[in-house]
Amino acid sequence: MTQPADASHDHQAAADWLHRRQFLGRGAVGVAALASLLGSDRTSADEPTAADASGGLPGLPHFAPRAKRMIYLFQSGAPSQLDLFDYKPQLAKLRATELPDSIRQGQRLTGMTASQSSFPVAPSMFRFRQRGESGAWVSDLLPHTAAVADELCFVKSLHTEAINHDPAITFIQTGAQLAGRPSIGAWLSYGLGSANENLPSFVVMVSGSGGQPLYDRLWGSGFLPTKFAGVKFRGVGDPVLFLSNPPGVSSQLRRRFLDDLSELNQLKFAATGDPEINTRIAQYEMACRMQSSVPELTDFSDEPAATFEQYGEEARKPGTFAFNCLMARRLCERDVRFVQLFHRGWDQHTQLPEKIRVQCKDTDQASAALLQDLKQRGLLDDTLVVWGGEFGRTVYCQGNLTATDYGRDHHPRCFTMWLAGAGVRAGYSHGATDDFSYNIVQDPVHVHDLNATVLHCLGIHHKQLTFKFQGRRYRLTDVHGEVVEKLLG
């Protein structure tokens, strides 16, 4: 019996569906590979993104920005301001004396030193000198940074609300001590979008060993759509997981697979209206384009020998801070919006003189080279660079103080960071601490103030970049923060 036309059509549709199911089954490895770029499925149930095709919001930037992009050199573990930037020569006379109660003022201590019966003052054992025309004080531990001091804007009066690493890093990256908020890079990607359709707008690289763990949520999108999360580049193997096609899968087959997958996703979007589906379509396409753009990006064979003289030979080794700094410059050349380097190992509770030398050797030359390289190429004029950690270190010694050794505990009440490049005042030191680098005595800058100022350099009113989630409008600076006008050039 001849089947009715509509029945034949139904059978054909079912057969087509089965063929697609089989194709997707065979391509499951490809799905898993590309999914490494996508993060979780969470998005806001209250407010879908209003982003345009480039990922930016209509009306942003709010005003003409000085910076088009940003590089954040985050020093995880908290570098000691007392041994690098906050020169306190009078402490030499107070060595091994007790930190006065009038300075400490009963302030909270961590569990690592709260039980100490003595809090002896530990002056830095490293020499400081005034550098450049600005006369900024920089330790001999950082000779390369010292050479570019006139490009830097030192903020010596930063303070934070957290006293332990994870909440402090989470706070400076997301504006909240508890996990779940979008990172600063995700906010910038959400607000400003991408200027390069072949690379992510937000790239993250991690170097160093030991110290505190760094979780993916520190560059995550929180409750923003997942497309705004940072993409982590690795130092071993493919820069991005599963960037290469699986064995037996050609580029042509991958392209056909993505076309079929996109068609299925579009049907699903038409049925449900879930904006996250369109995000996934866009991210699969980005992953495909990255198969061509990333190998070219990470191929340093076109860099002259002078580049490696400038950054150091470590820049030839994937996974090092120097390599990541050079990669950051190459990403900036390709107009990636936000590049974040995390370098671990600055948590020096004991044996600080020995350990801080290692960290400075690993980071000093490359940090300075990055600034010089950007300037030589005309990129520093519209690139903001930020260097610093989550809090500072104490003036008193943790553990035993000896003639050649000391350690320092966490200190959230004052620490130093530096900024350089577009929008900031070069050759300037802002704020001051007391004679013990324990309390701020001039021009305090809260973490929210720092983030408000960074957003301002990128053309964003920090109070106006918000996202509604679970009935409340959130922003990077929570309900606080003011732009620090004195930092602006």
C-alpha positions in Angstrom: 0.0 0.0 0.0 1.3 3.4 -0.9 1.8 5.6 2.1 0.2 9.0 2.4 2.4 11.9 1.4 2.5 13.3 4.9 3.4 9.9 6.4 6.3 9.6 3.9 7.4 13.0 4.9 7.3 12.1 8.6 9.4 9.0 7.9 12.0 11.0 5.9 12.2 13.6 8.7 12.7 10.8 11.3 15.4 9.3 9.1 17.1 12.7 8.8 16.9 13.1 12.5 18.5 9.7 13.1 21.3 10.6 10.7 21.9 13.8 12.6 21.9 11.9 15.9 24.5 9.5 14.4 26.6 12.3 13.1 26.6 14.1 16.5 27.4 10.8 18.2 30.5 10.4 16.0 31.4 14.0 16.7 31.0 13.8 20.5 34.7 14.3 21.0 34.5 17.5 19.0 31.7 18.7 21.2 33.6 18.0 24.3 36.6 19.8 22.8 34.8 22.9 22.0 32.9 22.9 25.2 36.2 23.7 27.1 35.7 27.2 25.8 32.2 27.6 27.0 32.1 27.3 30.8 28.9 26.5 32.6 25.4 26.9 31.4 24.3 29.5 34.0 22.9 32.8 32.8 20.5 35.3 34.3 16.9 34.3 34.4 16.0 38.0 35.0 17.8 39.8 32.3 19.1 38.4 29.0 22.1 40.3 27.6 21.4 43.2 25.3 24.8 42.9 23.7 25.3 43.7 20.0 27.0 41.4 17.5 30.5 42.3 18.8 29.4 41.4 22.4 29.4 45.1 23.6 26.4 46.9 25.0 24.7 49.8 23.2 25.9 53.2 24.5 29.3 51.9 25.7 31.9 53.2 26.1 30.0 56.0 28.0 32.6 58.5 27.0 35.8 58.6 24.9 38.2 56.2 26.5 41.9 56.7 27.0 42.4 52.9 27.0 41.0 50.5 24.5 42.4 47.4 26.2 43.9 46.3 29.5 46.7 43.9 30.7 46.5 42.9 34.4 49.7 41.4 35.8 48.3 39.9 39.0 50.9 38.8 41.5 49.1 36.1 43.5 50.1 35.7 47.2 50.7 39.4 48.0 54.1 41.0 47.3 55.7 42.8 50.2 55.3 46.5 49.8 57.9 47.0 52.5 60.6 45.2 50.4 59.7 46.5 47.0 58.1 50.0 46.9 57.2 51.5 50.4 60.6 52.7 51.6 60.8 53.1 55.4 64.4 53.9 56.3 63.6 54.8 60.0 62.8 51.1 60.6 66.5 50.2 60.7 66.8 51.8 64.1 63.7 49.9 65.4 64.8 46.5 64.3 63.6 43.7 66.7 61.7 46.2 68.8 58.0 45.5 69.5 55.5 46.9 67.1 53.8 49.7 69.3 50.2 49.1 70.3 49.5 52.6 69.1 50.3 51.5 65.6 48.6 48.1 65.7 45.5 49.5 67.4 44.2 46.0 68.2 43.6 45.3 64.5 42.8 41.8 63.4 45.6 39.3 62.8 45.5 36.0 60.9 45.5 32.7 62.7 49.2 32.3 61.7 50.4 35.1 63.9 47.6 35.8 66.4 49.1 33.5 68.9 52.6 35.1 68.7 53.7 36.6 72.0 56.0 39.0 70.3 55.7 41.2 67.2 59.2 42.3 66.4 59.7 45.0 63.7 61.5 43.6 60.6 63.0 46.3 58.4 63.7 45.4 54.8 67.2 44.1 54.2 67.1 45.4 50.6 68.5 48.7 49.4 66.1 51.3 48.0 67.0 54.1 45.6 65.1 57.0 44.0 64.6 56.3 40.3 64.3 58.5 37.2 63.1 62.1 37.1 60.1 61.2 39.3 62.3 60.1 42.2 60.1 57.1 43.0 61.6 54.8 45.6 62.1 51.3 44.2 64.0 48.4 45.7 67.1 46.9 44.2 65.1 43.7 43.9 63.5 45.2 40.8 66.2 46.9 38.7 64.2 46.6 35.4 61.0 48.0 36.9 63.2 50.8 38.5 64.4 51.7 35.0 60.8 52.4 33.8 59.7 54.1 37.1 58.9 57.3 35.2 56.2 55.4 33.2 54.5 54.2 36.4 51.8 55.5 38.7 52.4 54.0 42.1 49.4 53.7 44.4 50.9 53.2 47.9 47.6 53.6 49.9 45.5 50.7 48.7 43.4 48.8 51.3 41.1 45.9 51.2 38.4 44.2 53.3 39.8 40.6 53.4 42.7 39.2 55.4 43.0 35.8 53.8 44.0 34.9 50.2 41.0 33.4 48.6 38.4 36.0 49.7 41.0 38.8 49.0 41.7 37.6 45.5 38.0 37.0 44.9 37.3 40.5 46.2 39.8 42.4 44.0 38.8 40.4 40.9 35.0 40.4 41.4 34.1 43.1 43.9 32.9 40.6 46.5 34.6 38.2 48.9 32.1 35.4 48.2 32.3 33.5 44.9 29.7 33.9 42.3 30.2 37.4 40.9 31.5 38.2 37.4 35.3 38.9 37.2 36.6 42.3 36.1 37.5 40.8 32.7 34.0 39.4 32.2 32.5 42.8 33.1 34.7 44.5 30.4 33.9 41.8 27.8 30.2 42.2 28.6 30.3 46.0 28.4 32.7 46.7 25.6 32.7 43.5 23.6 35.4 42.3 21.3 37.5 44.0 18.7 38.8 40.8 17.2 36.3 38.2 15.9 39.0 35.5 15.7 40.1 35.6 19.3 38.4 35.8 22.7 37.9 39.2 24.2 39.2 38.0 27.5 42.4 35.7 27.8 44.0 34.4 31.0 47.4 32.8 31.5 48.9 31.4 34.8 52.5 31.0 35.7 54.6 30.3 38.9 54.3 27.4 41.3 53.3 26.9 44.9 51.3 29.3 46.9 47.5 29.6 46.8 45.4 27.8 44.3 43.8 29.8 41.5 40.3 28.8 40.6 38.6 29.3 37.2 35.9 31.4 38.9 38.5 34.2 39.3 38.1 34.8 35.5 34.6 33.5 35.3 31.4 35.2 34.1 29.4 34.6 37.3 25.8 35.4 36.5 26.7 37.1 33.2 26.2 35.0 30.1 29.0 32.5 29.8 30.5 33.9 26.6 32.0 36.7 28.7 34.2 34.3 30.8 37.9 34.4 30.3 39.5 31.7 28.1 42.6 30.2 29.8 45.6 29.6 27.6 47.8 26.7 28.8 51.6 26.5 28.9 51.7 22.8 27.9 50.3 21.2 24.8 47.6 23.0 22.9 47.2 26.6 24.2 43.5 25.8 24.5 42.3 22.3 25.4 41.4 20.2 22.3 42.3 23.0 19.9 43.4 20.4 17.4 40.9 18.2 15.6 40.7 14.7 17.0 42.4 12.0 14.9 40.5 11.2 11.7 38.5 14.5 11.8 39.4 16.9 9.0 38.8 20.6 8.9 36.1 20.0 6.3 34.3 17.5 8.6 34.5 19.8 11.5 33.0 22.6 9.4 30.1 20.3 8.4 29.6 19.3 12.0 29.4 22.9 13.2 27.0 23.8 10.4 24.7 21.0 11.4 25.0 21.7 15.1 24.2 25.4 14.4 21.1 24.4 12.6 19.9 22.3 15.5 20.7 25.0 18.0 18.8 27.6 15.9 15.7 25.3 15.9 16.0 25.0 19.7 16.3 28.7 20.1 13.2 29.3 17.9 11.3 26.9 20.2 12.6 28.1 23.6 14.0 31.7 23.1 16.8 30.8 25.6 19.6 33.4 24.8 22.3 31.0 26.1 21.7 29.0 22.9 22.8 31.9 20.7 25.8 32.3 23.0 26.7 28.7 22.4 26.4 29.1 18.6 28.7 32.1 18.7 31.2 30.3 20.9 31.4 27.2 18.7 32.1 29.5 15.8 34.8 31.3 17.8 36.4 27.9 18.7 36.5 27.0 15.1 38.2 30.3 14.1 40.7 29.9 16.9 41.9 26.8 15.3 43.6 29.1 12.8 44.2 32.2 14.8 45.8 30.7 18.0 48.6 28.7 16.3 49.6 31.8 14.5 49.4 33.8 17.7 51.6 31.4 19.6 54.2 30.9 17.0 57.1 33.2 18.1 59.3 32.3 15.1 58.6 35.8 13.7 60.0 37.5 16.8 63.6 38.8 16.3 66.4 38.0 18.7 66.1 41.5 20.2 62.7 40.5 21.6 64.2 37.8 23.7 67.1 40.0 24.8 64.4 42.4 26.0 62.1 40.0 27.7 64.8 37.4 28.7 65.4 33.9 27.4 62.6 32.6 29.6 60.2 34.2 27.1 61.0 31.3 24.8 59.6 28.8 27.3 55.8 28.3 27.4 54.3 28.6 30.8 56.7 31.1 32.2 55.8 34.7 33.2 58.1 36.1 30.6 56.5 34.0 27.8 53.1 35.1 29.0 54.1 38.8 29.0 55.3 38.5 25.4 52.0 36.7 24.6 50.1 39.6 26.2 51.8 42.0 23.8 50.9 39.8 20.8 47.3 39.6 22.0 47.2 43.4 22.4 48.5 43.8 18.8 45.5 41.8 17.8 43.1 44.0 19.8 42.1 41.5 22.5 40.2 43.5 25.0 41.5 42.1 28.4 44.5 40.0 29.1 45.2 38.8 32.6 48.4 37.1 33.8 48.3 35.4 37.2 51.7 34.7 38.7 51.8 32.6 41.9 54.4 32.3 44.7 54.4 35.6 46.5 53.0 34.3 49.8 56.2 34.6 51.9 55.4 33.9 55.5 58.9 32.6 56.1 62.3 32.9 54.4 61.1 36.0 52.6 64.6 37.3 51.6 65.3 34.1 49.8 61.9 33.6 48.2 61.2 37.2 47.1 64.5 37.2 45.1 63.1 34.3 43.1 59.8 36.0 42.4 61.4 39.2 41.4 63.9 37.4 39.1 60.9 35.6 37.4 58.8 38.8 36.9 60.9 42.0 36.9 62.5 41.9 33.5 59.5 40.8 31.6 57.1 43.3 33.3 59.4 46.2 32.4 60.0 44.7 28.9 56.3 44.6 28.3 55.9 48.3 29.0 58.9 49.2 26.9 57.7 47.0 24.0 54.2 48.4 24.1 55.6 51.9 24.1 58.0 51.2 21.2 55.0 50.0 19.2 52.7 52.8 20.1 50.4 50.5 22.0 51.0 51.9 25.5 49.1 55.0 24.5 45.8 53.1 24.5 46.7 50.1 26.7 46.3 50.2 30.5 48.7 48.0 32.5 48.1 47.1 36.1 50.5 45.3 38.5 49.8 44.1 42.0 48.5 41.5 44.4 45.5 41.0 46.8 46.9 42.7 49.9 50.2 43.6 51.6 52.6 42.2 54.2 53.1 43.1 57.8 56.0 45.1 59.2 56.4 42.7 62.1 58.1 39.3 61.6 56.2 36.1 61.4 58.2 33.5 63.3 61.8 34.0 64.3 63.6 37.2 63.3 67.3 36.6 62.6 70.1 38.7 61.1 69.5 37.2 57.7 65.9 36.0 57.7 62.4 37.1 58.4 58.8 36.4 57.2 55.7 38.6 56.9 52.1 37.8 57.5 49.0 39.1 55.5 48.3 42.8 55.8 45.1 44.2 54.2 45.4 47.7 55.7 47.9 49.0 53.2 49.7 47.8 50.1 51.1 49.1 46.8 50.2 48.5 43.2 51.3 50.3 40.0 49.5 51.3 36.9 50.9 52.4 33.5 49.8 53.4 30.1 46.6 55.0 28.8 44.7 57.3 31.1 47.0 57.3 34.1 49.5 59.8 35.5 53.0 58.7 34.8 55.9 59.3 37.2 53.5 59.8 40.1 53.3 58.2 43.6 49.9 58.4 45.3 49.1 58.1 49.0 51.3 57.4 52.0 51.5 55.1 54.9 52.8 55.6 58.5 56.4 55.0 59.5 55.7 51.3 59.8 53.8 50.8 56.6 51.0 49.6 58.8 48.3 52.3 58.5 47.4 54.8 55.7 47.9 58.4 56.6 47.2 60.1 53.2 44.8 59.5 50.3 43.4 56.0 51.0 42.3 54.0 47.9 39.9 51.2 48.5 39.8 48.2 46.0 36.4 49.5 44.7 38.1 52.9 44.1 40.8 51.2 42.1 38.3 49.3 40.0 36.2 52.4 39.4 39.3 54.2 38.2 40.3 51.3 35.9 36.8 51.3 34.3 37.0 55.0 33.9 40.2 54.7 31.9 38.3 52.4 29.6 35.4 54.8 29.1 33.0 53.3 31.6 31.0 55.0 34.4 31.3 52.2 37.0 27.9 53.0 38.5 26.2 52.5 35.1 27.7 49.1 34.1 25.2 46.9 35.8 23.4 43.6 35.4 20.1 42.6 37.0 20.2 39.2 38.7 17.7 37.7 41.1 15.9 41.0 41.5 19.0 43.2 42.1 21.3 45.2 39.8 24.9 44.3 40.4 28.1 46.1 39.4 31.8 45.4 39.8 32.1 48.1 42.5 29.1 46.8 44.4 27.6 49.9 46.1 30.9 51.7 46.8 33.8 53.2 44.9 34.8 56.5 43.5 37.2 57.4 40.6 40.5 58.6 42.0 41.0 61.7 39.8 44.6 62.2 41.0 45.7 59.0 39.3 44.5 60.2 35.9 46.8 61.8 33.4 
